[in-house]
């Protein structure tokens, strides 16, 4: 870290934000995970921000900003541009405070986030095929109507609100010596870093970005990695982080690491299976960092922020399905058999005896290159994992079947 000028927000700003939020935003639990600790080789503590009413930490910054508006600003109303969680946080607390709220969202915004934002009483405007187009439209709309813009991250009041999360974590789990925090625009990690450095100056703070949106990683490391159009971690899919927050990251954050889409999927599934909690992609990148960069965290006491839980049900179902395939709990087997009556029943009976549950069956005669007296059976079966699959293959081969696993 570089010795720096004082940051633009202080721990006093964050303590004042905590006073404003008290009783209006949930103080979410921060608890150890023995299973994840054993898997990752470090002591893992999970901060369950996905339990907030809108299922995201974004409520904190939104409420802190709204609570400090002048009476005139409150009367004219507010506008936010967001693809999801910030939209819901602003809409919900604006509704609570009786403020008119307009939310501009890009047309690709997840349906669950659009529906929830409307449910909180906001006027939702879907505009633009990209976030930049939505933002341009929103800023013009705010100018035309005299609305106060509530920025998702590039606002010191927003960052101070998010920083309350860091204070809570260290009060709840004083032994934490490392914080691993997702980075999109930088408001969350900026606020948390200010709070953590004030409470524990030697705390190690590591930011995480997806490989598809490495803007802060590039700035921190002096690299020029390219960007993709989409990521499963849509909440941190930001190509232009905040002008106010990036200096905080340079000053207060020790390192920034990248994680792949596959590792994020793995982390979502692990949190679902092990912790029985639903987390969106951006909320799972902290655990993904522990899985992908294990050597950085061995033996440390690591706090992770499960920053949000707003994930499309169909996407979650697909992640579960893909995870079962990767772990060998769902496999496709191809079996070449004699084309005589009863063979399919025999195969099904054997798989049943071996403990495999058949999910799909295809019985091909014409669409294969086998001799005319033979047929090809493809089955998708549920198993107990790769070792179980190996047992099935070995046993059926011993009994004279030509069988292979299709990947």
URURWO-V140103 format. One line per field, one symbol per residue. ss: DSSP state (H for helix, E for strand, - for the rest). psi: psi as a letter, one per 20 degrees, with the letter a starting at -180 (. if undefined). burial: # if it has 24 or more other ideal C-beta (glycine too) atoms within 12 Angstrom, else .. Layout:
ss: ???
psi: ???
burial: ???
This chain:
ss: ----------HHHHHHHHHHHE--E----EEEEHHHHHHH--EEEEEEHHH----E-HHHHHHHHH----HHHHHH-EEEE---HHHHHHHHHHHHH---EEEEE-----HHHHHHHHH---EEEE----HHHHHHHHHHHHHHH--EE------HHHHHHHHHHHHHHHHH-----EEEEE----HHHHHHHHHHHHH----EEEEEEE----HHHHHHH------------HHH--------HHHHHHHH--EEEEE-HHHHHHHHHHHHHH------HHHHHHHHHHHH-HHH----EEEEEE-E----HHHHHHHHHHHHHH---EEEEEEEEE----HHHHHHHHHHH---EEEEEEEE---------EEEEEEEEE---HHHHHHHHHHHHH---EEEEE-
psi: qqprqpqiqrhhhhhhghghhpihppnqqoqqohghghgijropppomiiirhjkqihhghgghghijqrhggghhrrpqpqieghghgggghgghikppppppqqhipphhhgghghhjjqopoopqirhhgggggghgggghikqppnqhhmphhghgghhhggggghhhniipippopqpehigghggggggghhgnhjppppqpqqhimkghgghhikrlqrqrhrqhmhikmpinrqhhhghgghhiphqprqqrgghggggghghgggilqpprghiihghhhhghlghiipiroppqonhqjnqphhggghggghhhghijioqppppprpmqpigghggggghghjjpophqppopghlrjqqhjrrpppqpqpajahhgghggggghghjjqoqqpo.
burial: ......###.#.###.##.##..#####.####..##..#.############################...#...###################.#.########..##.###.###.#########..#..##.###.##....########################..#..#########################..##################..........############.#############################.##.#################..##..#############..##..##..###.###########.....##..#..##..#.#.#....#...........#########....##..##..#....#.#.#..
